[in-house]
Amino acid sequence: AVRGIALPSGSDKLYSGSADASVRVWDCQSGQ
């Protein structure tokens, strides 16, 4: 489950953090 997200200003990346302490980086253009 996602516990938090960050979308830095001026960036096309979205960062998500989950309950197992993993962080994923998503490309907003491709959705991956």
N, C-alpha and C positions, 0 to 999 in steps of 0.2 A: 504494500500500500504506500502511496506517495504521502510523505509527511510535510513536504515543503517544496516550493519552487522559487526560482529567481530568474528574472529577465532583465539583465543589465541594460541600461540606457545606451543606445547607439550600437548595440550588438544584435546579430541575427541568431544568437544561441540562447537556448533556454536550458536551465539547469534544474534537475529534480533530485530530491533526496528521499530515500525510502526508509522504512522502519528497520531494515537490516544494515543500515549505515552505508549503503551504496549510493553513489552520486552518478547520475547519468547526464550527458550533454546531448541536447537535441538541436538539430539544425532546423530553424524555422522555415527555411525555403523548401527543404525536401521532406520534412516531417519525420526524419529518422535521427 
